[in-house]
Amino acid sequence: MSQTNQQIDKKKDEGKKPVRLGAGGGRGGRRAAGVKPKNFMGSLKRLLGYLKPQLVPLIIVILFAVASTVFMIIGPKMLGKATNVLFEGVIGKMMPPNMTKEQAIQFLKFSGREQIAEMLGPMDIVPGRGVDFNKLAKILLTLLGIYSLSAFFSWLQQYIMAGVAQKTVYNLRKEVDAKLARLPLKYYDSHPHGDLLSRVTNDIDNIGHTLQQTLVQLITASVTVVGVLIMMLTISPLLTLIALIVIPLALLVTLFVIKRSQKQFEIQWDSTGQLNGHVEESYTGFNVIKAFNKHEDMQKEFDDENERLREATFKAQFVSSLIRPFIGLINNLSYVIISVVGGLRVTRGMMTLGDVQAFIQYSRQFTMPIIQTSSIINVLQSTVASAERVFELLDEEEEIPDPENPVVLEKVKGHVRFENVYFSYDPQKPLIENLNLEALPGQKVAIVGPTGAGKTTLVNLLMRFYDVDAGRITLDGVDIRQMRRADLRKNFGMVLQDTWLFRGTIKENIAYGKEGATDEEIIRAAQAAYVDYFIRTLPDGYDTVIDEDASNLSQGQRQLITIARAFLANPPLLILDEATSSVDTRTEILIQEAMNNLMEGRTSFVIAHRLSTIRNADVIVVMNHGRIVEQGNHEELIKKKGFYYDLYMSQFIGTELEKELSSSADDVQIMS
């Protein structure tokens, strides 16, 4: 029942409590785009620490990534050799077969064609012989094998890395989930639900994607840059220098565009969050919007937000898309220069045609990893920012741990005492001071008072959702802090004003109150809560599936199901917080009778605003500003004519006035 219990923090009569923001994923749940990490290196180091259990497969991934990249780098060199075989075969076929290569070169020089003679110098030409297809076939088969190995190692490292990333994220999610169970209720009170969900889902997904893709890309890019640079230097240091001049230009363009597109992306994500929040509000408040004829205003607001999102998205995509054509232009200029210089060196016999072709391919490979690395850095910043948000959650102060040697009560009688209790949600704003209260076994204790008096706070303290600042609360003489929270809470049944039902059948929702409940027990509990008849009128009866937000049931029907859940739990202590506020008067009378039977012999705490429902309570505790101002049964408090008397008479007089007005209206109608 822990999830059900947590609804108590939604009560609105706690004026001192921190305000909880909306639970949707709209405005609260959006992870800010473009947010930079506060401590990049520290957070990155901590994030990489989660990879330690996967160190062996991670090393294998790195080795496979290096192997795949090395084979890919060797490819252009081999392709250049194949080009040389073809070119040399074509040139050799054009030469007379009755002379050697040296004789052909001397003949060309003697005839004044020295440039062509120099070009033939580094070539392996046999005059009169055409293309050596056997040699060409060996090179192509070798090239096919190299590219196949590169593809195989690339697939293998991606496959292993997927496992490494998902196992790491799996462990991180487990740690976060365990942390959520250890966080005190005040954390959930003071943090937006949407933001919390975003940390658990979006931020962790972002980390998983980066570990699976970006980390491998970073390794591959680093190996590619180093390997390609070495291969280019072995081919031509001059052309390598030309290729290196292009890199700063490409980086400057990339940084220039990214800096301007980042602003538009921030506006885009902000607009997305605003639009999502608007849609969420429109959906959840649809009936109210229709009732007040505000649908046109909401539509206009949607159109404005939608237009803002469209404009921001267009600008962000347009600006960011400039990178590729600019880089393409720079690469093409580099390609032209390298081709011209390389061609000149070929004509002078300083390079072969295959080497020029290989170098052009290497220059292409050399530029892209550097540009890719700049993008990876941006992604890495976003990922580390996500990691920091997750780490902030993991570093949150946890609730006080259960005692190592807890006290276990074999049979709970239900004797509860508040002894000199002090508590406040905000240390600067005291709420409960020196409170003393005793509930004897089997007593029905009603807690009344105006909004913000501290009524629900007593229940929070009793359930140990919050711990007292001073004093103590005992159950059967045992300080509840000496008990495990689970042992304490299993002795309580709760029915709250804000119902909580999960997506599932009605039977499953009722059975939530007792593990292993039989169908007969579920039906008896439903009958006791006067909900059996209504359930049987549904097409699928107890197997009717409740929607995610229980919109296919009325508020009163939802309340009855939660009451049936409490009947099924059959605990020694009960907490009823405005449990009948959402049902009609006739059903309320029936439920009150059933509740009286249920509370027989059990200690019960009843929070009520309608004082007529608690007149038969054994003890009525009247609270105001966190203090007990009066205490006694109904007759005693009425005789005192104090605070309770004023509360009761204000409700009583209001009810009688309504009756008189209604009667007068009927008389007027009869006379007319």
KOLKOL-506129 format. One record per residue (C-alpha): residue in one letter; chain; x, y negated, z. Coordinates in pm, whole numbers, plus 32768, in hexadecimal, padded with zeros to 4 digits. Example, Ala and Ser with C-alpha at 12.3 -4.5 7.8 and 13.67 -1.06 7.14 Angstrom:
R   residu   chaine     c1     c2     c3
R        a        A   84CE   81C2   830C
R        s        A   8557   806A   82CA
//
This chain:
R   residu   chaine     c1     c2     c3
R        m        A   8000   8000   8000
R        s        A   8130   7F19   7FF7
R        q        A   80CC   7E7A   7EAD
R        t        A   7F72   7E3C   7F2E
R        n        A   7FFD   7DAA   806C
R        q        A   80CE   7CB1   7FAE
R        q        A   7F9B   7BFB   7F38
R        i        A   7F80   7B60   808D
R        d        A   8079   7A59   801C
R        k        A   7F76   79CF   7F2E
R        k        A   7E8C   795E   803F
R        k        A   7E36   77F3   8027
R        d        A   7DFA   77AD   8193
R        e        A   7F6F   7795   81D1
R        g        A   7FA7   7626   81A0
R        k        A   810C   7642   821D
R        k        A   8176   7756   8132
R        p        A   8252   7712   8004
R        v        A   818E   76E9   7EC5
R        r        A   81A3   7814   7DDF
R        l        A   81A7   77BA   7C6F
R        g        A   80EB   7863   7B56
R        a        A   811F   79D5   7B22
R        g        A   811E   79CE   79AB
R        g        A   823F   79E6   78C1
R        g        A   81F8   7896   7828
R        r        A   8295   7760   78B7
R        g        A   8321   780E   79E5
R        g        A   839D   7941   792C
R        r        A   8467   789B   781B
R        r        A   85DE   78C0   7830
R        a        A   8675   7777   77D2
R        a        A   8730   778B   768E
R        g        A   8887   76F2   766E
R        v        A   88C5   7706   77E4
R        k        A   8A37   7723   782A
R        p        A   8AC0   77F9   7945
R        k        A   8B33   774D   7A81
R        n        A   8C60   7831   7AB5
R        f        A   8CA9   78D3   7966
R        m        A   8DDF   799D   79BB
R        g        A   8D67   7A07   7B14
R        s        A   8C15   7A79   7A94
R        l        A   8CAF   7B21   7963
R        k        A   8DA2   7BDF   7A42
R        r        A   8C84   7C4F   7B21
R        l        A   8BB8   7CBA   79F3
R        l        A   8CD9   7D82   7965
R        g        A   8CF5   7E27   7AB9
R        y        A   8BAD   7EDA   7A6A
R        l        A   8C65   7F88   794D
R        k        A   8D5C   8034   7A38
R        p        A   8C89   8173   7A5D
R        q        A   8C8E   8189   78DF
R        l        A   8E04   814A   78C1
R        v        A   8E5B   828F   780B
R        p        A   8D51   8274   76FA
R        l        A   8DA0   8100   76E1
R        i        A   8F0F   814D   7699
R        i        A   8E9D   8247   7591
R        v        A   8DC0   8139   74F8
R        i        A   8EE8   804A   74E7
R        l        A   8FC6   8153   7445
R        f        A   8EB9   81A9   7347
R        a        A   8E7D   8038   72FE
R        v        A   8FF1   8006   72C5
R        a        A   9002   813C   71E6
R        s        A   8ED4   80CF   711B
R        t        A   8F62   7F72   70EC
R        v        A   90BF   7FEF   7090
R        f        A   9032   80D6   6F85
R        m        A   8F5F   7FB7   6F02
R        i        A   9096   7EDB   6EF1
R        i        A   915B   7FE1   6E32
R        g        A   904A   7FF2   6D28
R        p        A   9099   7EB2   6C62
R        k        A   920A   7F13   6C4F
R        m        A   91AE   8066   6BBB
R        l        A   90B8   7FC0   6ACD
R        g        A   91CF   7ED8   6A5E
R        k        A   92A4   8007   6A07
R        a        A   9188   8091   6935
R        t        A   9171   7F43   6880
R        n        A   92E7   7F50   683D
R        v        A   92CA   80B0   67AB
R        l        A   91B8   803C   66BE
R        f        A   926D   7EFB   665A
R        e        A   93BD   7FA7   6630
R        g        A   9319   80B6   655D
R        v        A   9276   7FB7   6478
R        i        A   93BD   7EF5   644E
R        g        A   948B   8035   641E
R        k        A   939E   80B0   630E
R        m        A   93D8   7F6D   624E
R        m        A   9554   7F9C   6250
R        p        A   961B   8072   615A
R        p        A   9657   81D1   61E5
R        n        A   97BF   81E4   6161
R        m        A   9856   80F8   625F
R        t        A   9884   80DF   63D8
R        k        A   97F3   7FD7   64BF
R        e        A   9946   7F28   64D3
R        q        A   9966   7F20   635B
R        a        A   9807   7E8E   633F
R        i        A   985B   7D7D   6438
R        q        A   999E   7D27   637F
R        f        A   98E1   7D1B   6237
R        l        A   97E1   7C2A   62C7
R        k        A   98F0   7B46   6351
R        f        A   99AD   7B4D   6204
R        s        A   986D   7AED   614E
R        g        A   9830   79C2   6234
R        r        A   9719   7A56   6305
R        e        A   97D4   7A48   644E
R        q        A   969B   7A0A   6522
R        i        A   95FB   7B4E   64AD
R        a        A   9748   7C02   64E2
R        e        A   9753   7B85   6648
R        m        A   95EC   7BF7   667F
R        l        A   9645   7D59   6612
R        g        A   976A   7D65   6707
R        p        A   96B5   7DE2   6842
R        m        A   95CA   7EC4   6779
R        d        A   95F3   803C   675C
R        i        A   95C7   804F   65E2
R        v        A   961B   816D   64F6
R        p        A   960C   80E9   6390
R        g        A   951F   81AC   62B3
R        r        A   946D   8252   63DA
R        g        A   930B   81EE   6431
R        v        A   9257   81FA   657E
R        d        A   92D1   830A   666A
R        f        A   9179   8392   66C5
R        n        A   9209   849C   67AD
R        k        A   92B2   8391   687D
R        l        A   917C   82B7   6869
R        a        A   90A1   83D8   68DC
R        k        A   9182   841D   6A07
R        i        A   9176   82AE   6A6D
R        l        A   8FFB   829E   6A49
R        l        A   8FC9   83E3   6B09
R        t        A   90AF   8362   6C19
R        l        A   8FEB   821B   6C1C
R        l        A   8EA4   82DB   6C36
R        g        A   8F2F   839C   6D5C
R        i        A   8FA9   8260   6E07
R        y        A   8E5A   81AE   6DE4
R        s        A   8DA2   82EA   6E53
R        l        A   8E7A   8303   6F89
R        s        A   8E44   8192   6FCE
R        a        A   8CCB   81BD   6FB2
R        f        A   8CD3   82F7   708A
R        f        A   8D9D   8253   719F
R        s        A   8CBE   811D   718A
R        w        A   8B84   81F1   71B2
R        l        A   8C24   82B9   72CA
R        q        A   8C90   818A   7393
R        q        A   8B38   80EA   7366
R        y        A   8A92   822A   73DB
R        i        A   8B6F   8247   7510
R        m        A   8B56   80D3   7558
R        a        A   89DC   80E6   754F
R        g        A   89F0   81EB   7662
R        v        A   8AE9   811B   7728
R        a        A   8A14   7FE0   770E
R        q        A   88CC   808C   7764
R        k        A   8960   8147   788D
R        t        A   89F6   8001   790C
R        v        A   88AC   7F49   78E4
R        y        A   87F5   8072   797D
R        n        A   88CF   805D   7AB3
R        l        A   88A6   7EE3   7ABD
R        r        A   872A   7F04   7AA7
R        k        A   872D   8007   7BBD
R        e        A   87F9   7F1D   7C97
R        v        A   870D   7DFC   7C4E
R        d        A   85D9   7ED2   7C93
R        a        A   866A   7F47   7DDC
R        k        A   86BF   7DDE   7E2F
R        l        A   855A   7D6E   7DEC
R        a        A   84DF   7E6B   7EEC
R        r        A   85CF   7DDE   7FF1
R        l        A   8580   7C6F   7FB9
R        p        A   84A8   7BC5   80BE
R        l        A   8353   7B43   8064
R        k        A   83CD   79DC   8080
R        y        A   849D   7A12   7F46
R        y        A   8367   7A66   7E7D
R        d        A   82B4   7940   7F20
R        s        A   83BB   7848   7EB1
R        h        A   840F   78C6   7D51
R        p        A   8334   78BA   7C19
R        h        A   82BA   7A10   7BAF
R        g        A   8308   79C7   7A44
R        d        A   846F   796C   7A94
R        l        A   849A   7AA8   7B63
R        l        A   840D   7B7F   7A49
R        s        A   84F2   7ACF   7954
R        r        A   8623   7B2A   7A24
R        v        A   85BA   7C96   7A39
R        t        A   855D   7CBA   78CA
R        n        A   85E0   7BAE   77DD
R        d        A   872D   7B6E   7888
R        i        A   8781   7CDE   78B5
R        d        A   8718   7D28   774E
R        n        A   87FC   7C0F   76DC
R        i        A   891C   7CAB   779D
R        g        A   88D4   7E02   7708
R        h        A   88CD   7D7B   75A5
R        t        A   8A17   7CC8   75D5
R        l        A   8AC2   7DF6   766C
R        q        A   8A4B   7ED1   754F
R        q        A   8A91   7DE8   742B
R        t        A   8B65   7CBC   7483
R        l        A   8C6F   7D74   754A
R        v        A   8CB9   7E5E   7428
R        q        A   8CB3   7D3B   7334
R        l        A   8DAE   7C81   740B
R        i        A   8E99   7DAE   740C
R        t        A   8E6E   7DE2   7296
R        a        A   8EA0   7C71   7249
R        s        A   8FE0   7C63   7317
R        v        A   9074   7D99   7273
R        t        A   9009   7D20   711B
R        v        A   90AC   7BCB   7142
R        v        A   91F5   7C5F   71BB
R        g        A   91FA   7D7C   70C0
R        v        A   9195   7CA9   6F94
R        l        A   9294   7B9E   6FF0
R        i        A   93A8   7CA5   6FF5
R        m        A   9337   7D33   6EA5
R        m        A   932B   7BD7   6E08
R        l        A   9487   7B85   6E86
R        t        A   950F   7CC6   6DEE
R        i        A   9476   7C66   6C9F
R        s        A   94C9   7AF2   6C8E
R        p        A   952B   79FF   6DA5
R        l        A   94DE   78D8   6CBE
R        l        A   9379   7948   6C78
R        t        A   9351   7995   6DEA
R        l        A   93A9   782D   6E3C
R        i        A   92A2   77B4   6D44
R        a        A   919E   789A   6DE2
R        l        A   91F4   7820   6F3F
R        i        A   91BC   76B5   6EDC
R        v        A   9050   7708   6E95
R        i        A   900F   778E   6FF7
R        p        A   9014   763F   70B1
R        l        A   8F28   75AC   6FAE
R        a        A   8E37   76D0   6FD7
R        l        A   8E45   76B3   7152
R        l        A   8E08   753C   7149
R        v        A   8CD9   7569   706A
R        t        A   8C54   7680   7145
R        l        A   8C7D   75BB   7287
R        f        A   8BE7   7483   71E6
R        v        A   8AAF   753D   7176
R        i        A   8A8A   7609   72B7
R        k        A   8A9F   74D2   7390
R        r        A   897E   7433   72D5
R        s        A   88AD   7569   72A7
R        q        A   88C9   75BF   741A
R        k        A   87FE   7489   7475
R        q        A   86ED   74F2   7385
R        f        A   86EE   7654   740C
R        e        A   86C1   75CB   756C
R        i        A   8594   7502   74F6
R        q        A   8513   7634   7440
R        w        A   8523   7712   7575
R        d        A   8493   7602   764F
R        s        A   8372   75DC   755B
R        t        A   8345   7754   7554
R        g        A   832B   775C   76CE
R        q        A   8234   763A   76D0
R        l        A   8160   76DF   75C5
R        n        A   8162   782E   7679
R        g        A   80FC   7782   77BC
R        h        A   7FE3   76CE   770A
R        v        A   7F61   7812   7670
R        e        A   7F74   78BF   77C2
R        e        A   7EB3   77A9   786E
R        s        A   7DAF   77A4   7759
R        y        A   7D7E   7919   7775
R        t        A   7D6B   7930   78EF
R        g        A   7C8B   77FD   790D
R        f        A   7BB6   7841   77DA
R        n        A   7A69   783A   7894
R        v        A   7AB9   76F6   7949
R        i        A   7B2E   7651   7805
R        k        A   79E7   76B1   775B
R        a        A   7918   7646   7885
R        f        A   79AE   74E7   7886
R        n        A   79B3   74CA   7707
R        k        A   7B2C   749E   7703
R        h        A   7B70   7593   75EA
R        e        A   7BA6   7479   74EF
R        d        A   7CA2   73D1   75D6
R        m        A   7D55   751C   7609
R        q        A   7D53   7558   7493
R        k        A   7DEC   7403   7456
R        e        A   7EF9   7446   755B
R        f        A   7F3F   7593   74B6
R        d        A   7F5C   74EE   7360
R        d        A   804D   73E9   73EB
R        e        A   8128   74F1   7492
R        n        A   8117   75CC   735E
R        e        A   8181   74AD   727F
R        r        A   829F   7459   736C
R        l        A   830F   75C3   7363
R        r        A   82F7   75D0   71E6
R        e        A   83C6   7494   71BE
R        a        A   84CE   7502   72B9
R        t        A   84E6   765F   7223
R        f        A   8508   75D1   70C4
R        k        A   861E   74E5   712C
R        a        A   86D2   75F1   71F4
R        q        A   86C6   76ED   70D9
R        f        A   871E   75E9   6FD3
R        v        A   884C   7561   708D
R        s        A   88CB   76BA   70F3
R        s        A   88A1   773C   6F8F
R        l        A   899B   7637   6F16
R        i        A   8ABB   7705   6FA3
R        r        A   8AB0   7813   6E98
R        p        A   8AB1   772F   6D64
R        f        A   8BBF   764F   6DF9
R        i        A   8C99   7778   6E52
R        g        A   8C4E   780D   6CFD
R        l        A   8CC2   76CA   6C58
R        i        A   8E05   76C6   6D21
R        n        A   8E43   7837   6CD8
R        n        A   8E07   7802   6B67
R        l        A   8EFD   76E1   6B62
R        s        A   8FF4   77C3   6C13
R        y        A   8FA4   78D5   6B19
R        v        A   8FED   77EC   69F4
R        i        A   9137   7774   6A87
R        i        A   91A9   78D5   6AE0
R        s        A   9144   7953   6987
R        v        A   9201   783D   68D4
R        v        A   9339   785C   69AB
R        g        A   9326   79D6   69A3
R        g        A   92F9   79D7   682B
R        l        A   942A   78FA   6801
R        r        A   94F7   79E2   68DC
R        v        A   9482   7B0D   6811
R        t        A   94F0   7A67   66CF
R        r        A   9642   7A26   676A
R        g        A   9669   7B8F   67D9
R        m        A   965C   7B36   694B
R        m        A   951C   7BFC   698C
R        t        A   944C   7D06   68E8
R        l        A   92E6   7CD3   687B
R        g        A   9274   7DD8   697A
R        d        A   931E   7D19   6A91
R        v        A   9261   7BDB   6A31
R        q        A   911B   7C98   6A2B
R        a        A   9166   7D35   6B7F
R        f        A   91CC   7BE4   6C0E
R        i        A   9086   7B41   6B9D
R        q        A   8FC5   7C53   6C4D
R        y        A   9098   7C27   6D85
R        s        A   9060   7AAF   6D82
R        r        A   8EEA   7AF0   6D80
R        q        A   8F0B   7BE6   6E9F
R        f        A   8FE9   7AF6   6F5F
R        t        A   8EF6   79D2   6F60
R        m        A   8DB8   7A81   6FCA
R        p        A   8E32   7B16   7117
R        i        A   8EA5   79BD   7188
R        i        A   8D53   7922   7134
R        q        A   8CAB   7A4E   71CF
R        t        A   8D7B   7A23   730B
R        s        A   8D01   78BD   7335
R        s        A   8B9B   793C   7324
R        i        A   8BF0   7A53   7417
R        i        A   8C74   7954   7511
R        n        A   8B25   789F   7509
R        v        A   8A6C   79E7   7536
R        l        A   8B5B   7A45   764D
R        q        A   8B13   78FC   76FE
R        s        A   899F   7942   76EB
R        t        A   89D8   7AA4   776A
R        v        A   8AAF   7A35   788E
R        a        A   89A4   7933   78E3
R        s        A   88A7   7A50   78E7
R        a        A   8992   7B1E   79BD
R        e        A   89B2   79FE   7AB4
R        r        A   8837   79F0   7AD4
R        v        A   882F   7B64   7B1C
R        f        A   8950   7B47   7C11
R        e        A   889D   7A29   7CC3
R        l        A   877C   7B1A   7CF9
R        l        A   8866   7C2D   7D72
R        d        A   8913   7B3B   7E5F
R        e        A   87CF   7AC1   7EFF
R        e        A   87B4   7AED   8076
R        e        A   8704   7C33   80C4
R        e        A   8607   7C75   81D2
R        i        A   8691   7CED   831D
R        p        A   86E2   7E5F   82F1
R        d        A   8624   7F66   83B4
R        p        A   86CA   7FD9   84F9
R        e        A   87B8   8100   84E6
R        n        A   86FC   81B7   85F9
R        p        A   8592   814B   85C5
R        v        A   847B   8191   86B7
R        v        A   8371   8276   8624
R        l        A   8218   8271   86C0
R        e        A   817E   83CA   86AF
R        k        A   801A   8355   86F3
R        v        A   7FC8   81E5   86D4
R        k        A   7EC2   8163   87C7
R        g        A   7EB4   8004   8737
R        h        A   7F1F   7F29   885C
R        v        A   7FAD   7DEB   87C1
R        r        A   804C   7CC7   8878
R        f        A   80DF   7B7D   8802
R        e        A   81CE   7B07   8912
R        n        A   8251   799F   890A
R        v        A   8263   79A5   878E
R        y        A   8302   7887   86CF
R        f        A   8307   7879   8553
R        s        A   831F   7782   8433
R        y        A   8349   77A7   82BB
R        d        A   8418   766A   82BA
R        p        A   8500   7631   83E5
R        q        A   84B3   74BD   83CD
R        k        A   833C   74FB   83E8
R        p        A   82DB   75D4   8512
R        l        A   819C   769B   84DF
R        i        A   8168   7794   85FB
R        e        A   81EC   7739   8752
R        n        A   81DE   780A   8890
R        l        A   80BA   78DF   8818
R        n        A   803A   79F4   88FB
R        l        A   7F2B   7AE7   8890
R        e        A   7EC2   7C43   88FB
R        a        A   7DE6   7D3A   883F
R        l        A   7D85   7E6E   8908
R        p        A   7D57   7FC0   885F
R        g        A   7C0E   7FCC   87A4
R        q        A   7BC8   7E58   87C4
R        k        A   7B40   7D89   86A6
R        v        A   7C08   7C45   86A3
R        a        A   7B86   7B2B   85C8
R        i        A   7C72   7A11   8563
R        v        A   7BC8   78CD   84FC
R        g        A   7C30   7768   84BF
R        p        A   7C4D   7661   83B0
R        t        A   7D23   7682   827A
R        g        A   7E96   767B   82CD
R        a        A   7E61   76D9   843A
R        g        A   7F4B   7807   8421
R        k        A   7E4E   7923   8417
R        t        A   7EEF   79EA   82FF
R        t        A   8045   79A0   8390
R        l        A   7FEC   7A7D   84B9
R        v        A   7FA8   7B9A   83C7
R        n        A   80EF   7B54   8310
R        l        A   81A9   7B71   8458
R        l        A   80E7   7CA4   84C7
R        m        A   8139   7D5A   8382
R        r        A   82A3   7CDE   8391
R        f        A   8287   7C2F   8244
R        y        A   8336   7B22   830E
R        d        A   83F1   7B4D   8455
R        v        A   83B5   7A6D   8581
R        d        A   84B1   795C   85CE
R        a        A   848F   799B   8744
R        g        A   83C0   7A72   8829
R        r        A   8347   7BC9   87C3
R        i        A   821D   7C93   8747
R        t        A   81E1   7DEC   87D9
R        l        A   8114   7F15   8769
R        d        A   80C4   8001   8888
R        g        A   81D6   7F56   8950
R        v        A   82E1   7F80   8842
R        d        A   837B   7E4F   879E
R        i        A   831C   7E74   862E
R        r        A   8480   7E0F   85CD
R        q        A   84F3   7F58   8669
R        m        A   841D   8017   856C
R        r        A   8453   8057   83FD
R        r        A   837A   7F74   832A
R        a        A   82E9   809E   8273
R        d        A   828D   8146   83BD
R        l        A   81ED   8005   8438
R        r        A   8124   7FB9   82FF
R        k        A   809A   8115   82CD
R        n        A   7FCF   80DD   840A
R        f        A   7F16   7FB6   836F
R        g        A   7E01   7FAA   826F
R        m        A   7DC9   7E60   81BE
R        v        A   7CA7   7DCB   80FD
R        l        A   7CF8   7C73   8074
R        q        A   7C2D   7B62   7FD4
R        d        A   7D0B   7B70   7E9E
R        t        A   7CD5   7CCB   7E13
R        w        A   7DEF   7D8D   7D70
R        l        A   7DA3   7EA4   7C7C
R        f        A   7E9B   7F40   7B8C
R        r        A   7E5A   7FC0   7A2D
R        g        A   7DCD   811D   7A5A
R        t        A   7C8B   81D1   7AAB
R        i        A   7BA7   816D   7BC8
R        k        A   7BF6   82BA   7C6B
R        e        A   7D6D   8270   7C61
R        n        A   7D39   8115   7CF2
R        i        A   7C71   819A   7E18
R        a        A   7D67   82BB   7E4A
R        y        A   7E7D   81B8   7E6F
R        g        A   7E1A   81A4   7FDE
R        k        A   7E7A   830C   802A
R        e        A   7F7D   83EC   7F8D
R        g        A   7EEE   8536   7F14
R        a        A   7D83   84D0   7F4A
R        t        A   7C82   85C9   7EC8
R        d        A   7B5A   8570   7DEB
R        e        A   7A6F   85B3   7F0C
R        e        A   7B2B   84BF   7FED
R        i        A   7B2A   83B6   7EDE
R        i        A   79B4   83DB   7EA9
R        r        A   796C   83CB   801F
R        a        A   7A3B   828C   803A
R        a        A   797F   81F5   7F14
R        q        A   7834   8251   7FB0
R        a        A   789B   81B4   80FA
R        a        A   78F2   8073   8042
R        y        A   77A7   8079   7F83
R        v        A   785D   8088   7E36
R        d        A   780A   81EF   7DD2
R        y        A   76C0   8195   7D2B
R        f        A   775A   8082   7C59
R        i        A   7879   8166   7BEB
R        r        A   778C   8278   7B7C
R        t        A   76D1   8183   7A9D
R        l        A   780D   814D   79D0
R        p        A   7835   8220   7892
R        d        A   7968   82DA   7915
R        g        A   7913   82C7   7A86
R        y        A   7A43   82E7   7B64
R        d        A   7B1D   8319   7A2F
R        t        A   7ACA   81BD   79AC
R        v        A   7C10   810B   7958
R        i        A   7C3E   7FB4   79F6
R        d        A   7CDA   7EAD   7915
R        e        A   7E28   7E15   796B
R        d        A   7D80   7CE5   7A06
R        a        A   7C47   7DA9   7A6C
R        s        A   7B7A   7CC5   798B
R        n        A   7A80   7DDC   7946
R        l        A   7A0E   7DCC   7AB2
R        s        A   796B   7CB3   7B71
R        q        A   7A1B   7C16   7C9C
R        g        A   7927   7CBE   7D89
R        q        A   795D   7E12   7CEA
R        r        A   7AD4   7DEB   7D05
R        q        A   7AAC   7D90   7E73
R        l        A   79D8   7EC6   7EB6
R        i        A   7ADF   7FA8   7E1A
R        t        A   7BF0   7F16   7EFA
R        i        A   7B0B   7F4C   8026
R        a        A   7ADE   80B7   7FBD
R        r        A   7C59   80D1   7FAE
R        a        A   7C6C   805F   8119
R        f        A   7B60   815B   817E
R        l        A   7C2E   826E   80DD
R        a        A   7D6F   8205   818E
R        n        A   7CC3   822B   82E1
R        p        A   7DDA   817C   83A8
R        p        A   7DE2   813C   8520
R        l        A   7DEC   7FC0   84E9
R        l        A   7D2E   7EE7   83F2
R        i        A   7D69   7D8D   8361
R        l        A   7C3D   7CF2   82B4
R        d        A   7C7C   7BA3   8212
R        e        A   7B32   7B16   8192
R        a        A   7AE9   7C74   8112
R        t        A   797D   7C31   80BD
R        s        A   799C   7AD3   8030
R        s        A   796B   7B42   7EC7
R        v        A   7832   7C17   7EED
R        d        A   76C5   7BBA   7EFA
R        t        A   760A   7B8F   8042
R        r        A   7556   7CDD   8033
R        t        A   7696   7D9C   7FE8
R        e        A   774B   7CD5   80F4
R        i        A   7652   7D50   81F7
R        l        A   7687   7EB8   8188
R        i        A   7801   7E91   8186
R        q        A   7800   7DEC   82DA
R        e        A   7745   7F17   8362
R        a        A   783A   8004   82BD
R        m        A   795D   7F32   833D
R        n        A   78D5   7F44   849A
R        n        A   78CF   80BE   847F
R        l        A   7A2E   80BC   83EE
R        m        A   7AB3   7FD8   8500
R        e        A   7A1C   80AC   8613
R        g        A   7B3A   811F   86F1
R        r        A   7C3D   8062   8624
R        t        A   7CEE   7F1B   866C
R        s        A   7C78   7E24   8566
R        f        A   7CE8   7CC9   8506
R        v        A   7BDF   7C0B   8444
R        i        A   7C2B   7ABC   83A1
R        a        A   7AE9   7A09   834D
R        h        A   7A6C   78B6   82E4
R        r        A   78FC   7913   82F7
R        l        A   78D8   7923   846D
R        s        A   7789   79D5   845E
R        t        A   7843   7B12   83F1
R        i        A   7917   7B2A   852E
R        r        A   7819   7ADE   863E
R        n        A   7833   7C42   86C2
R        a        A   79B0   7C3B   86DE
R        d        A   7A41   7CA0   882F
R        v        A   7B33   7B7D   8828
R        i        A   7B27   7A45   8751
R        v        A   7C73   7990   8731
R        v        A   7C4A   7826   86C6
R        m        A   7D82   778F   8626
R        n        A   7DDF   762F   85C4
R        h        A   7F35   75AE   8555
R        g        A   7FDB   76FA   85A7
R        r        A   7F58   770A   870B
R        i        A   7E47   77CF   87B5
R        v        A   7D5D   76C1   8832
R        e        A   7C48   77A8   88AC
R        q        A   7C12   7917   88ED
R        g        A   7AE5   79E7   8957
R        n        A   79A9   7A85   88CD
R        h        A   789E   79C9   880D
R        e        A   77BC   797A   8936
R        e        A   78DC   7901   8A0E
R        l        A   7964   781C   8901
R        i        A   780E   778D   88B0
R        k        A   77D7   7738   8A1F
R        k        A   7925   7681   8A2B
R        k        A   78B0   759D   8912
R        g        A   7A14   7570   88A0
R        f        A   7AC6   759A   8752
R        y        A   7A17   76E1   86FC
R        y        A   78C4   7649   8752
R        d        A   7906   752A   865F
R        l        A   796F   761C   854A
R        y        A   7845   76FE   8582
R        m        A   7745   75E6   8599
R        s        A   77CB   753F   845E
R        q        A   7789   7681   839F
R        f        A   7640   76C3   8454
R        i        A   75BA   7563   841E
R        g        A   7621   7571   82B1
R        t        A   7565   76B7   8286
R        e        A   742E   7636   8338
R        l        A   7437   74F5   826B
R        e        A   743F   75BE   812C
R        k        A   7314   7687   81A3
R        e        A   7250   754B   81F9
R        l        A   729D   74AB   80A8
R        s        A   723D   75EA   7FF6
R        s        A   70F6   75FC   80BD
R        s        A   70A6   748E   8073
R        a        A   70E2   74C6   7F02
R        d        A   6FF4   75EF   7F06
R        d        A   6EE8   751B   7FB7
R        v        A   6F0A   7406   7EB8
R        q        A   6EEE   7500   7D9E
R        i        A   6DAE   7596   7E38
R        m        A   6D10   743D   7E6D
R        s        A   6D5D   73D8   7D0B
//
